[in-house]
Amino acid sequence: MDLIDLPEGVLDKAEGVFTYKNNNTTLGFVRFNNVGEVEYIFVNPLFRKKKIAKNLLKLVREKTKKRIIFQKPISPLGSKLLKSIERWD
């Protein structure tokens, strides 16, 4: 599981959490369960529009082998992200 086309950084993998960071800050992270439900996803505002969220969700999908589902409540940005990945299924 590797991130593609992203700013230079490190991916930390823990049970149910992927955190992507550089030397200075967390760029983004996703918390999920083993049935593919995303409990929380965050991308640092300074690093948005660099496909970090999509890449983190791809890692979740590869890890769980399940369709991505967001737990409610879903923010406006979360709804936009969900629409952008609908084509994956």
Secondary structure, DSSP 8 states (H G I E B T S, - for coil): ----S--S-EEEEETTEEEEE-SSSEEEEEEE-TTSEEEEEEE-GGGTTSSHHHHHHHHHHHHH-S--EE-SS--HHHHHHHHHHGGG-
